[in-house]
Every structure is written in C-alpha cells, then in structure tokens.
Amino acid sequence: MTMKITTLLLLVFTAGAFVTRGQTNQPVDDWKPAPSNQPGQQYPQVNSEGRVRARIRAPQALDVQLDISGKKFPMTKDADGMWTGDSTPQDQGNHYYGLVIDGAQVSDPNGSFIFGSGAWRSDIDIPAIDQDFYALKNVPHGQLRELFYFGKTSNTNRHCFVYTPPDYDKDPNKRFPVLYLQHGYNENETGWGHQGCAGFILDNLIAEGKARPFIVVMENGGIALGGNRPPGGGRGPGAQSRGSGRGGFDFSAFEHALIEDVIPYIDANFRTIADQPHRALAGLSMGGMQTHTISLAHIDTFSHIGMFSGGSIATNEIADMAAFKQKVKLVFVSYGSRENGATGKTNVLALKEAGINSVYYESPNTAHEWQTWRRSLHEFAPLLFKE
Amino acid sequence: MTMKITTLLLLVFTAGAFVTRGQTNQPVDDWKPAPSNQPGQQYPQVNSEGRVRARIRAPQALDVQLDISGKKFPMTKDADGMWTGDSTPQDQGNHYYGLVIDGAQVSDPNGSFIFGSGAWRSDIDIPAIDQDFYALKNVPHGQLRELFYFGKTSNTNRHCFVYTPPDYDKDPNKRFPVLYLQHGYNENETGWGHQGCAGFILDNLIAEGKARPFIVVMENGGIALGGNRPPGGGRGPGAQSRGSGRGGFDFSAFEHALIEDVIPYIDANFRTIADQPHRALAGLSMGGMQTHTISLAHIDTFSHIGMFSGGSIATNEIADMAAFKQKVKLVFVSYGSRENGATGKTNVLALKEAGINSVYYESPNTAHEWQTWRRSLHEFAPLLFKE
C-alpha cells in the first residue's frame, strides 16, 4: 500500500515536471543548496525541477563545464571570474558529477566526495519524494565498522565495512543473520555505507519494526588491496581496495575470497547465526552479476538472493530445481524504470511458477544509479530471514 | 633507546638531503607514486628528496600550479596538454595539497581525499624514515566504528568514530580505559582515523606489547551536525559535523557536549572502565587547546592529559596543586621541531619540579602537520593507564 502511494506521487510529480519543462527553458527560481554539499557550502544548488546549478571561481579559465554522469552542461563567467551553469532536470536521488576546467576533469570543491566511476569524485543528492526512508533520524542507530584483516586465499590485507544493528552490543548472547552486500563495477566497499545510505535505511526499517535486525557485510568485489597504498595509508576513504572488477568479469577470485576468507572471518569475529538459512547475498550491477554466479554455485551457503540492476536467474540455469526450491527462500530482482528490466521480470515470473519465492521490484523514474539501489535495499531488507 | 636511534637517523637523512639541495636544483630522478595515491594512479609522485611531482591533463588551460599547504609551485604544459610540476623538498609525512587551474582551486583527481583546512581536499604522504609505526601490517586489528547518536545538550545528531582494540569483542566481560582524542581547527572527526592513522598506530603498539589496549573516541570539536546535510547524507566522508571551532575559540559548547553527552553515551554503549583513572583527554592544535581548558576544569574526569602542538599547562594555571598532583597521572606536551615548543618545554619542566609526571616530546624535522601528531600519539599511547 505504501509503495502504491509512493508510485502514484512520483507519477504526479514527474508529470508536473514535464509540464514545466515543456512550457519554458527558464529554470524555476527556487534553488536550494544540495543536501549533499560540504558543510556551509551554498553551491551546488538544486531546484524543484531537479536541475543542478554549479558554481566555481576560475578567473583565468576560458571554458568551464558541469559534467553529470558524462553529460556536459556549459557554464558562463561573470565579471568577478565566477562561473555558473545549470543542468537539465535530473532524476531524483544520487548522481556522480564533476567539473571540466579548460579540459581538466576535476571534482567540485563544494560537493561531497565519494568513490564511484573508478575514482574519488563529487556526488550530488537531488531531494527525492521518498527521501525519508534513508534520512538520518533520531532513532537507535547501528554502527558502521571499518575492518582490516588478512585474507589467506587472496594473500592480502582485506578491507571491509560491517553494519551491526542497533541492539548488537546490548546482549552478548544474541546472534544475528548476515547479508553480504556488494557494490558495482568501478565502485568499492565504501559505496553502500556512504552514498548507498545502507545504515540509515536499515536503522529506519528496524525502528519501524519492518525489518529483522541483521548484520551487513560490505566487502570489495575485487581481490587485492591497493598496491601502492599504505604505509601511511590510514583508514577511511584512501584505504579502499583496488580492483573492483577491472580487467573483466571473472568472479572466481572473489568467489574464493568470499567463501574461504570473508565468511569464515565474519563468522569467527561477529555473533552471526552461521548457517545457510541466515545468510543472504545481494549486490548492485556487477555485484548483482557476482551474486548470480556465486549464489547458483553455493545454494548450501546462501538462502536469500538479491540482484539490483544486475541480472536475474532463469529456470534453466538451475541444475537441481528440487534442491533449489527447498533451500532458496527468496530470489529478489530489481531495476530502475529507466533501465531494461524485461528479462528480469520474465525470469521472476518463471521462478514463481516453479514454486520459488521470487519478487520483482521496479524503482519509479530512476536509471542505473544509487536511488534505484537505495530503494532496492529498502524493498529487499524486510523480506529477509522471515521465520 | 628506540627514540634516540630514530632521531639520529632522521638527522643523518636530513643532512644528506641538505647536501643534495645545496649542490643542484635538479630533482633526483627516483620518482615513485606516492603511497597515498588512489589505486593504480602513477601521479602524484615523490622522490627521495621529498619533492612532489604532480601531473594533470588540462589542454586548454593557461596556467596550472601545484599548491602544497598554501605554497605554490609552477607547472608546465607539454604538447599533449599534460601539465607537470615539482615542488621543493617537503618534510616527511602528510601534507594537504591541491591544484590551481586558471585560478580555480581544486583537488588533484589522483590523490587521496581527506577533510582538512575546512574542506575535503587532497593529501599526500611523503614516505618517512619511521613510517613503519603507522603501517598496515598483518597484526590483529581493532575496528574503527562510525556512530550516529542524539546529543541532548547539543540538541543535535552527533557523529563520531570509536576505535575498539583488537580484543574488544573476544571477552564480553572485559572492560577498557578510554582516550578522547580531538582534531584541530578546520578539521573534523574523520582526521585521526584517516590521515592520523590512529588505528594502525594503536594496532601496532598493542601487537608489540607497548601499549595497553584501550578505546579511542574521536568526536567533532564543534557542536552541530551540518545544517544542510542529510536527508540522504549517508555515513562516511560527507556526513561530517560542521563547526570545527569556526567562529572563535569558545570551547564551552564542546565542553558541555563532551561531559554531558559524549562521555555518558560512550560509557553506556561501550565496555569502558568508567572512572577518572581510566579516562584520558588529548588533542592536536585547537584540540590541544580544548584539552587544556577542559582538563583543567575537570580533573575529576580525566587522569591523563595530552596536548600535541596545542599548548601546555603552566603551574600557575593549577588552582589546587595538591589535588592536581594526586589526580593527574600524566601531562604530555609535544611539538614539531619546526614549531616553537619553548614554552611547552619550560612548562613541562616546571610541572616535573612540582612532582607531576610530565613528558615533553619533540618530533624531529616536522612542522604543524600530521606527521608531528602521528608521532605524538605513538609516544603518548604507551604512557597511558599504567597500573
């Protein structure tokens, strides 16, 4: 019911925006600083159409452009050397962006910095009609823990983030299910905890009693920690692993690391319920493809499977349907409405007909971007570990 | 003994560098990618003199400069539109830097991003003779936990990082002392965990048996969470608090928050030894000044006091010397050798003469920068919570 109202509101909102766009090219003059800005920064701004207005001082520059996910928008200079430029209306939610200053591609000093598209770069949040579900609220919060540990299989220092739910430290005897949640190509283990808002999404769902408290492990889908990183690398943004799938989609190294290094380490160091019924695997884009490959090969390890904008499972890929039906409790597939989710939808229907609990979710008016994946996690989490 | 050898080696190294600098302006051609670079990036590079070589593609730019902590170095363009420029030799350790492209001050897309100087910007690590003490090693690691919680005194959502030592989750009955560790002006709660390498420093000291395992709390020295941050802010780099002392050095708001919100929250949610003998307060620069003010007013709360490049305690500031002597177990003061630590040194001597356990440390060949503070933490931590 909630979903239907949200969908309706989104349609109404979008229809309104289209009328505005059709009538005039003049932006609506209700600009506000983006919620993702660095503290105190007035730019970039967004307006109610979802346009982005960037501004930077570059007195000697000849040409400055705003670049949102590869699409360029011109900026113009005033007498003080300040460049300003607007984008066309953007989808609600998170977008990677940057500035091009006389041919140099750089981050916007005023935006927030995330790891995406293979680099640390700017991101901007366009306020969304459903932003409440990933907002920071005065509810009990889980912890996002940054871990370093040695992985024997990968023969390297691994780096991951683990979300522990709000009650985790209250009762030293209580154990929790675990979701292994993967990022996309050219992203890394920081993505879900930062621009993905995984912690706030789960904090809010748990506070509303809509999801069972569970642990989330966010690992790097590549295999090795950055070659020329530490000494002195420190924890945090700079310490991400390299790889992220660069060099082709062979997932076998990550499969070995996940099954032989990551899961045993998590089970040994956190109070997990260390069995198949209480272990889920999901991911976005390339992480969805990894989930597809790895979960099909390990149905004794994972009971709940989620693929967000990253494929689906066809019935003819399932070697032993009876075993799959018995062991797999959920196959969740999602896409943004601006992506092509037709095959995913068809495959979910076929799984349902085969008697498997399968769910298809389409995020309204979003593309292959984080708003699709925030919503996917928000839809997926309440379906996990039902008893 | 270790300290003395390190000091000697640093002197030898620096003497060598001076000879090289004196002989020629040509950089030594042994450039290597900086350890702080983004994964796979070949630039910026550093050479054995500690020079920084930056490179960026900006084909239409008229003027590009390398800016290290405010000092500018020219860069020159080749036929392909690639700009390259070298700095003079820099001190070992971490420096904030950026690029100036036709007057626009931006981060280097190849460097790592940290919060410093009031913004997210680039930082670079010049390999240091003693870098081993903050290196990522195959030793048991603690966790760096990111926390959100509501502070009643500050009437806002607070954001901090908590380091828990490697053994923290092993024994649910074991309790630990706590160090509250503050950042500097225009920095925030991410600094110590990231460019400060606090986690690796403590992991390594604990693994060598040189420091007692304790919890470290890294809070924001300002008071309010960024006004136009979440919804959608997410955890991590973008979610830092604002303030950091901007608008003057009145520490009373932070004093109230620390004593009335932060410490009670930490004591209620972590297995602390919640008494004065097991609670320390330290900070760098402005965080040292906060430590000075707050610890003098709360000797019933803190037993160990550390000021790194941020002041010291004169005997005439101590209202009740007998009480101070009885309750305060350590006053630690440090400066980089390129700072003026004369007053700090004098004050430490006076405290010693008054019978108070006081230590002065000078970091060889460093200025008001993170290498001074990494070393200060490394010297300070082994002196804490002796029994």
Interface residues (C-beta under 8 A of the other chain):
Chain A: K32 P33 A34 P35 S36 N37 Q38 P39 G40 I56 R57 A58 P59 Q60 A61 L62 D63 V64 G81 G93 N94 L99 I101 D102 G103 A104 Q105 V106 S107 P109 S112 F113 I114 A119 W120 R121 D123 D125 P127 A128 Q131 D132 Y134 A135 L136 N138 H141 Q143 L144 R145 E146 L147 F148 Y149 F150 N157 D169 P172 T190 G193 H194 Q195 G196 C197 G199 F200 L225 G226 G227 N228 R229 P230 P231 G232 G233 G234 R235 G236 P237 G238 A239 Q240 S241 R242 G243 N269 F270
Chain B: K32 P33 A34 P35 S36 N37 Q38 P39 G40 I56 R57 A58 P59 Q60 A61 L62 D63 V64 G81 G93 N94 L99 I101 D102 G103 A104 Q105 V106 S107 P109 S112 F113 I114 A119 W120 R121 D123 D125 P127 A128 Q131 D132 Y134 A135 L136 N138 H141 Q143 L144 R145 E146 L147 F148 Y149 F150 N157 V162 D169 P172 T190 G193 H194 Q195 G196 C197 G199 F200 L225 G226 G227 N228 R229 P230 P231 G232 G233 G234 R235 G236 P237 G238 A239 Q240 S241 R242 G243 N269 F270
